Amino acid sequence: MPSYGLLIDYEYCSGCHACEVACKEEHGFPVGKFGIRVYSDGPWQINNRQTNWNKVPVPTDLCDLCEKRVSEGKKPACVHHCLAQCMELVPVENLSAAMAEHSPKVTAFMPR
């Protein structure tokens, strides 16, 4: 099976937490355990008329990129349920090129 990374473009994350819920349901994690968490940075003032409030999804050490789902040809639960479509499963060898096609607020994660 090829190695994959999870590409997340924070520019478009709406902070809906659908990824958290989908992951918990898919894996049956107990209360207090998460495969991905959405953190909040802000709100903070940019200037007199603008504020910024970033929502930042971050996979945890429990994330396996839904190895079972991916082996069945499906997307990871977080990617499948992302309402803002700001997450992608990308083969590792294509991560750098895929990141270059996104906003400056893009990052990639790889499971252990």
Residue pairs with C-beta under 8 A, 6 or more apart in sequence:
1 70
1 71
2 91
2 92
3 91
3 92
3 110
4 65
4 70
4 89
4 90
4 91
4 92
4 110
5 89
5 90
5 91
5 92
5 95
5 108
5 109
5 110
6 59
6 63
6 65
6 76
6 78
6 79
6 87
6 88
6 89
6 90
6 108
6 109
6 110
7 87
7 88
7 89
7 90
7 95
7 98
7 99
7 102
7 106
7 107
7 108
8 57
8 86
8 87
8 106
8 107
8 108
8 109
9 86
9 87
9 102
9 103
9 105
9 106
10 54
10 55
10 56
10 57
10 86
10 103
10 105
10 106
10 107
11 86
11 102
11 103
11 104
11 105
11 106
12 84
12 85
12 86
12 103
13 38
13 54
13 55
13 56
13 57
13 84
13 86
14 55
14 83
14 84
15 38
15 40
15 55
16 83
16 84
17 38
18 81
18 82
18 83
19 36
19 38
19 57
19 77
19 78
19 81
19 82
19 87
20 34
20 36
20 37
20 38
20 57
20 78
21 81
22 77
22 78
22 80
22 81
23 29
23 34
23 35
23 36
23 63
23 77
23 78
24 33
24 34
24 35
25 77
26 35
26 66
26 69
26 77
27 35
27 62
27 77
29 35
29 62
33 62
34 60
34 62
35 59
35 60
35 62
35 63
35 64
35 78
36 57
36 58
36 59
36 60
36 63
36 78
37 57
37 58
37 60
38 55
38 56
38 57
38 58
39 55
39 56
39 57
39 58
40 53
40 54
40 55
40 56
41 53
41 54
41 55
41 56
42 51
42 52
42 53
42 54
43 51
43 52
43 53
44 51
44 52
44 53
45 51
46 52
54 105
57 78
57 87
58 109
59 65
59 78
59 109
59 111
61 112
63 109
63 111
64 111
65 76
65 89
65 111
66 74
66 75
66 76
66 77
66 78
67 111
69 75
69 76
69 77
70 76
70 89
74 80
75 89
76 87
76 89
78 87
79 87
79 88
79 89
88 98
90 98
90 108
92 110
95 108
98 108
99 106
99 107
99 108
